[in-house]
């Protein structure tokens, strides 16, 4: 389990790919997603199958196949995707339980808990549709 707020490559692939698929007027295949993002085709394919399995995307085979979004981009948070790929983020940063810790106050201070709260708040309030909007602004 990941103990410090970070985003894995698989989560990054999932978020970028979902935004690209949501912004596309037709299906996007792994080759196109790889061209757009620079990620490995094999890694993209694995992540995309997870998104299909959990109902975020549908996939079609053949020359006109690819991935299409099944959920509204405005209803899918980045935190939801990160936790789908990586599992729920753990908020405990120390390897010692509170009961066994020899110190009266935490040696890490409150910064890890504050950082975790900000991370969760930011990514739970940021939706895939907002990433689409950023991409459109850059393209204009």
Buried (B, 14 or more C-beta within 10 A) or exposed (E): EBBEBEBEEBBBBBBBBBBBBBBBEEBBBBEBBBEBBEBEEEBBBEBBEBBBEBEBBBBEEEEEEBBBBBBEBEEBBBBBBBBBBBEEBEEEBEEEEEEEEEEEEBEEEEEBBEEBEEBBEEBBEBBBBBBBEEBEEEEE
